[in-house]
């Protein structure tokens, strides 16, 4: 519990960790955060909840979906996952990033080749014959 034993109000948590209060409430709704104790009708977050907010924020910034974060947090009600749990998920995330980078490199090379060729022939143009899944990788981040 933060100093004074009263907990940290939602507005302070939001400001301190750069997470809108509405997001914190949403994380409670979907089970990423346990509903905090209330004082005077206001949410009050204890030290464990603050650590969990930092963990969720880090995981989101690492590109994990809320579903993946929920799965990672499952069974860790009063604390954040151990480093070994996080490391396993992080390694899998790195493999996905590497695969996307490889797809993007192939797409880049194909577009550069297409610009050099300029033919737009339906049977010869690599860009026109490339599988849609590879081409769509370039647009996935938009």
N, C-alpha and C positions, 0 to 999 in steps of 0.2 A: 504494500500500500504506500502511495506517495506520502511525503511528510504531512503530519497532522492526522493521518488515518482516515481522511474524508473522501479520498479519491479525486480524480481529475475530471472536471466538467467536460462535456462533449465539445464545446467551443474551443477550449484550450487544447484538447487532443487534436482537433481538426487543424488548428493553427500550427501547433508544434510539429505535426507530421505531414502537413500539406495534403490532407485528405478531407474533402468536404464532409460536414456533419451528415449530410444526406447519404453519403457513401458508407459512413460508419453505421448508420441505421440500417441500410440495405444489407451490409455484411452481417448484422445481427439477424435480420429476417431470413437470410439463407443459411444461417448456422455457422458462419466463419468466426463470429464473435459471440460469446455467451451474452445474454442480456445483462447489462451491468446493474449494479445496485443503484438505487435512486435515493436522492436526498433532496427534500423540498421539491419533488416532482422532476428533478433534473438528473440525467444519467451521470453516474460517477464511475470512472474507470480505475481499476486497481492496477498495480504494477504488472501482473500477469497479462491483463488485457492490453496494456501499453506495449509489452513485448510482442504480443500477438499481432497488433496493428503494424508494428515495424516489420515483422516477418511477412505478413500478407503484402505489405507495400513492396518489400524487396522482391517477393515472388512475382508480383504483378509486373514490376519493372524488368524482371528477367524473361518476361513473355509468357508466363504460365497463365492458363485460363483459370477462371474462378472455380470451375469443376475440378481441375487438377490440384488447385490449392486446397479445395475442400477434401479431396481424397488424401492429400498429404497431411492435413491436419486431423484427419479421422483418428480417433483413439488418443489424441493429445488434448484432452479437454482443459486441463489446468496449466498447460505449458506448451511451448512451441516444439516442433519436431527436433530430434537430435540431428547433429551435423550429418551423420551417416545417412539419415532419411533424406535430408535436403540434397546431399551430394549425389545420391542415386538419381533423383529427379533432375538435378542440374546437368548431370552427364547426359541424360536422355535428351534434354533440351538442347545441349550443345550439338548432339548428333543431328537433330532436326534442323538446327541453324546451318550446320555444314552442308546438309542435303539441299537446303534452299539456296545457299551460296553457289553450290555446284550447278543447280538448275539455272540460276541467274547468269552464271558465267557462260553456260551453253547458249542461253537465250541472247546474251550480249554478242557473242561470237557470230551467231546466226544472223542477227540484225545487221552487224557490221558487214558480213558477207553479202547480205541482201542489198545493202546500200552500194556496195562496190559493183555488184552484178547489174542491178537495175532491171532485170528481165521480167519479173512478176509472172513468169510462165507457170501455169497451174500444176504442171507435172515435174518441173525442174527446180522450182523455187523452194529452198529448204524451209523458209519461214511459212510458206503456204502448206507444206506437207508435214510440218512439225506437229506432234501431238498437242492438243489443246491444253492438256494439263501442264505442260512445260511453259507454254506461252502465257497462261493465266498466272503463273508464279509472279511475273512482273507486275501484275495488277492487284495481287492479293493484299498488299500493304495499303492500298488506297481506300 
